[in-house]
Amino acid sequence: MKAASLNELQKELTTLEPKRVLKYCVRLMKYKKENKELLTYLLFESHDEESFIKKIKEEMDMQFSEMKHLSIYLEKKSIRKILRMINKYIRYSGIKETEIELRIYYCIKLKKSGIPIHNSKLLTNLYNNQLAKIKTTLAKLHEDLQYEYVSRLNEL
């Protein structure tokens, strides 16, 4: 079965009655955890982006503090897991300021974690890719906001 395009789905949803749309949303939530998480963000957290960012930062702090420093393999695995979590929340939000804020915080926590980033090519690339993503997203922001974030980015 070939999936319909996003535009086709949108048009079809506008023709349906609200009860039926609700029924479909509930059914979607049952199948994927990410669908449920996205809907949770949209319904409960999207109205207050600052507390959403704060919550993610606290979760990041907890994950960095629980990181096992037994071997570089486990450290890399934990770092990539944290990054996957951040990328998921960035997708949910879709707000450029949130993306920059979370990526900068991730880079700061990574540097302060005590993990020898520059001894591992993978970690160096991961860190540099985050900086590149920050710069790319930063270019899309208004100039006033850019100035604020550029000073924080220079610290990295």
N, C-alpha and C positions, 0 to 999 in steps of 0.2 A: 504494500500500500504506500503510495506516495503522499507525503504530507503537503497540505495546502500552504500557500505563501502567507506571510504575516499579514499582508494587506487583505487577502481573501478572508482570513480568519477574523480580522477586525470588522470588515463589512458584515459578515455573518453574525457576529456577536451583537452588533448594533440593532439587528432586526429581531433578536430574541427578547423575550420578556425577562425582567429582572430575576424572578424566581428560578428560571431555567439557567441563567448565567451563574447564579449562586450555587446551584446544584453542580454545575460543571466545575466551578472553582473548588468546591469541597472534594469532588472526585479527583481533581488534579493533586490536591494536597495529600491524598492518601498514598499516591504512588512514589513520590520523591521527597526526600527530606529537604532538598534545596528549594523545592516549590513552597514548602511550608515555611522555611526560613525567610524566603523572599516576601511572602505574604505577611509574615510577622513584622518584618521591617516596614513594609508599606502601610500596614494598619496601625502599628503601635510606636514605631521609632522614627519614621521619616519626618514627622512634624518637629522633632527636636534633634537636629543633626549634631549639636554639641555634646549632648549626653550619649548619643550613639558612638561618637568618636571616643569619648571618655571611656565607655564600656569596652570598646575594642582595645584601647591602650591598656586598660587594666588586665584584660585577658592576655594580651601580649606580655605584659610584665610577669604575670603568673607563669606563662609557658617558658619564658626565658629563665625564671628563677628555678623552675623544676627541671631544667635541662640537665641531662647527665653528662658530666665532664670526664667520663671514663675513657672514651676513645673519640678520635676525630670523626670516625664513621657515624657514631650516634649523634654527635654534635651537628654534623651536616644534615642528617636525617631530620633532626628536630628543627633546624633552621628552615629547611624546605617546607616542613609541615606548617610552621608559623606563616611563612610566605603564602602558602596556598590558602590559609585562612584569611589573610589580609586581602588577597586578590578576590576572594569570594565576596567579602564585605564591600569592597570597592565596586564590584559589579552590581551589587544590590543597590548601593547608594546612587551611583551614576553622577555624583557631584565632583567636579574637578578639585575643589578645595579639600574635600574629604580625602580624595586620593593622594594629593600631595602631602597633607598632614600625616596620614598613616604611613606612607612610604618614608618620609623623613624620620618619623619616630622609629620605624623599623631599622633604618640605617644607624640611627643613634644607639639603639639598644644592641645592635649587632656589634658595633665598635666597642661599646662598654662591657660586653659580655666576657671579654678576656680570651675569646677564641682567636687564635692566630690566623686572621683572615688572609693575610698576604703569603702565608706558607702553603696555601691550597689554591690551585688554579680555579677549581670549581667555586670556592667561596669568593675569590677575587672577582670572577666573572659575574657571580650573583650580585655582589655589592655594586659593581660598576653598571650592571644592567638596571638596577634600581635607581641609581643616579641618573642614568640616561632617560628612564621613564619619567622621573621627576622633571627633568629639563624639558622633555617633550610636552608634558602636560602643562608645565609652567608657561610655555610659549602661547598656549591657548587662552590664558587668563587675561583679565584686564590689567593694565600697566600698574595701577595702584596696588593691586594684590600681588603682582609679580615682585615688586620691590620688597615687600614684607618677607616673602618666601626666599628670595635670592640671598638675603643676609643669613638666613638659617641654613640655606644650602651651602654657603661658603664655609660654614663651620665644619661641614663634613669633608 
